């Protein structure tokens, strides 16, 4: 699989360059430059083509189960994160609920409770 093919599959699914994140979408509207690449992906069985419409007159396609598996298999591994980077990313999951300071206090309290069990 070429680098561009992998990029299109990852973008279609809404994941990052390491195949990480939720697959929150599954579509791609190819412009003139990407249409040949998408046709190759359809031929490989990694994407399926959808009908064009007046509203979307482009080459429309979505990723198949085989394409999702290819993204998992072909994406490079993510870089190793430090403990601080992991902690910050964990906080981002709940950032709309509490400040980073409150999150750190919460985590410390959780560790204290685990020690007493």
N, C-alpha and C positions, 0 to 999 in steps of 0.2 A: 504494500500500500504506500502511495506517495504521501509526502508531508501535507500537500494541499488537500488530498482526499480525506486524510485524518482530520485536518482542520475543519473541513466542511461538515463532517459527521459530528464532531464535537460541538460546533456552533449550532447545528440543527437540534441537538439535544439540550443545549444550554449548560454544558459542562466546561470546565477549564481545560487548559492545554495538557493537564495530567489525567483527564477523564474524571476529575473529582467534582463533586457537587450533585445537587438533585437534577435529575433529568426532567426538567419542568416544562419542556416543550418538545415537539417532534415535527418540525416542518422546515423547509428551505425553499425560498423563491430565488432561483438562480438568475443572475444577470448574464449578459452576453459572454463575459469572461469565464464564468463558472459553469455554464451549461454543459460544455464538453466533459468537464470533470464529473458532474452529476450524472451524465449519461454513462460514463465509465462505472460509476458506483452502482447504477441500476443494473448494468450488465453483470457486475460482480455479485449482485444479489444483496448488496448492503443498503440499497435505497429502492423505493418504489415510486413510480411517477404517478401524478394525479392530473386530472383533466385541467386544461387551462380554461379560464372564463374571461368575460369582458372586463370584469373587475380585476382579475389577476392574469394578465396575458403572458405570464412568464412560465418558465419550466418549473413546475411545482412538484416537490417530492417530499417524502418522509423516510425516516430510517427504519429498516426492518429489524427483527430480533437478531439476525445475523450481523447487521451493522452495529447494533448495540454491543454485541459480544466482541466484535472487532475493535471497538473503541476501548473496551476494558482490556483486551489483549495487547493492543498496539500502542496505547498511550504510555509515555515514559513515566517512571515512578515519580511521585512528588519529592521535593527536597526534604531533607531531615529538618525538623523544627526544633528549636531550643525549647526548654521548659517554659520560658517566658512567652515565646510565640504561641505555644499550645494554649497556655492560660488565656492569653489575649483573644485567641480565636474562640475558645470556649465562652468567654464573656460576650463576644459578638452575637452569640446565639440568644442571649438574654438581655442584650443592651437596651432594648426598649422597656425593660422591666425594672432595671436598677443601674445605678452608676457603677463604674469600675471599682471604686472604693467599697461600695456596699457589697459588690460581688466578692471582693477579696475577704471581707469580714465574714460573709456567708460561708465561703470555702474553708476559712480557718475554723469556724464553729463546727462545720461538718466533720473536719478532721479530728477535732477534740472529742466529738461524740463517738466517732469510730474507735478512738483509743479506749474509751470506757466500756465498750461492749465486750 
